[in-house]
Structures are given as C-alpha cells and as structure tokens.
Amino acid sequence: MLKRELYEVDQDKIKRGRRFCPKCGPGVFLADHNDRYTCGKCRYTEFKKQSKPKEEK
C-alpha cells in the first residue's frame, strides 16, 4: 500500500483513510485485517466485533 492511498482529498480538506495507533500517536496507522486492527510499530491490537449468525428454529 502506498502512502497516497491512506489519505483522501475532499475540496480543501484532507481525510485519513485509516485509524491512528492510540499508543504511537498521529502518523502511525493501524493495519486493517479481517478480524483485527494492528499497529506494525508497537504491535498494539484491537479485535473487531464479530456478529454471531442467528440460529434457525
């Protein structure tokens, strides 16, 4: 992934495409995996909430 893919320009504002690491601070993005977000610098990990499929009666 290229750095330019992490940001989006809308009018005169810049939006970031990913979340920052809460431990490392601004400038260090969390990687977006299927089941978690992970920081490549400090190894901070947040797991995504998974919804359980409803059982059929």
Secondary structure, DSSP 8 states (H G I E B T S, - for coil): --GGGGEEEETTEEEESS-EETTTEEEEEEEE-SSEEEETTT--EEE----------
